[in-house]
Amino acid sequence: MVYLDSGATTKVDPEVIKAMMPYFTEKYGNASSTHQKGQEAKRTLNDARQIIAKSIGAKDEEIIFTSGGTEANNFVLKGIAFANKDKGNRANHGFALPREQGSLGHIITTKIEHDCVLNSCKWLETQGFKVTYLDVDESGFVKPEDLENAITPETLLVSIIHGNNEIGTIQNLKELSAVCKKYNVYFHTDACQSYTKTKLNVKKQNLDLVTLNSHKIHGPRGVGALYIRKGTNITPLLHGGGQEFGLRSGTDNVAGVVGFAKAVQLANQKHVEYMTRLRDKLIEGVLKIPDTRLNGPTNDKRLCNNVNVSFKYVEGEAIGGYLDAEEINTSTGSACSSPKLEPSHVLLAIGLKPEQAHGSLRLTISRFTTEQEINRVLDVLPKVIAKLRKMSPLVKFIKKI
């Protein structure tokens, strides 16, 4: 089996599993309990928090553990919106125009965000908030001037994904955060795909809120973290026992957090270099297939594990099906939307036509991917494309005209 869907989830590292096991059997205490087992769990939780905080240049108390990226992104968008509603731009920085009456506040995001961000924003619009969805260029980049032009006196939050889950575009966070700081607007980035694969430092990049998760980096599913800069005005989504500094109630997933922290410790630059080499080999080989295009940027502006290509005259679903029969796992888009028959909103946003978007394939590798597996894909994929094009009515129609 060749697994090229690590953008959806990754194999859990055996070392991660080993680190987690005692917390299912021997060290099973609740971190909120005051007895010895509970306090042991609490110390473990704090140790893991320190590891993750250090990895992004944050303070320990600025890391809030969550169930993953979707929860963290919902927490940011809804928590910031409702905590700051009716306040508009907190300092009304440099604006002579009054706030628009009847609006609770304004949020800016992009057309290439993960579905959990887009759907949260759509829900907030039903609650009385205004949302601007920024365009991107043909490689998926947000222009700082477009962001600046979109900011209004009532803007509360800007949320822009760091490493895009479909086309691998890595945004320049420092440039974008500088615009937000100029107007005193909170800046959030979803870094689930980019975390440990590219540089991320909340101080150097001037970030207010950052979403992280575990299962994209060979940790367990169902655990993630949210960085919240100290002093940020945000209201909790979950109320209960007041865990996570009162910002995220619920019994702590100690075993999951231990696995998450271990995965962070295991990640290193050599893995990034290795994945980059395999990514480039895969891109070079796939682009030898006629009528094929790479979606997204190249080189260091692209995630080290991401390849997204479109093939003329064939459907991505069919390509994926044939590859699956050959025991090669791929995706037609992001894992959360691939079962839908709608074209990818990310590919449409970078200018692809619906038929081009439907003919796309996402191949995402990991540090466990081997060169032999890449060779196998480059042997099988051209044959699959040739076979499908031979059957394609589109090819026959074009030849007739």
CORHULIN-V45078 format. One record per run of one state. SS is the DSSP state (a for helix, b for strand, c for the rest). FROM is the first residue (numbers start at 1). TO is the last residue. Records with the same first field share a line. If there is no record, write none. Layout:
SS->FROM-TO, FROM-TO
This chain:
c->1-1, 4-4, 6-13, 26-35, 56-59, 67-68, 85-105, 111-114, 127-129, 135-143, 151-154, 160-162, 164-168, 171-172, 183-185, 191-208, 214-223, 229-253, 267-268, 287-291, 295-298, 303-305, 312-315, 326-327, 330-330, 332-344, 350-353, 359-359, 365-370, 392-392, 401-401
b->2-3, 5-5, 63-66, 106-110, 130-134, 155-159, 163-163, 169-170, 186-190, 209-213, 224-228, 292-294, 302-302, 306-311, 328-329, 331-331, 360-364
a->14-25, 36-55, 60-62, 69-84, 115-126, 144-150, 173-182, 254-266, 269-286, 299-301, 316-325, 345-349, 354-358, 371-391, 393-400
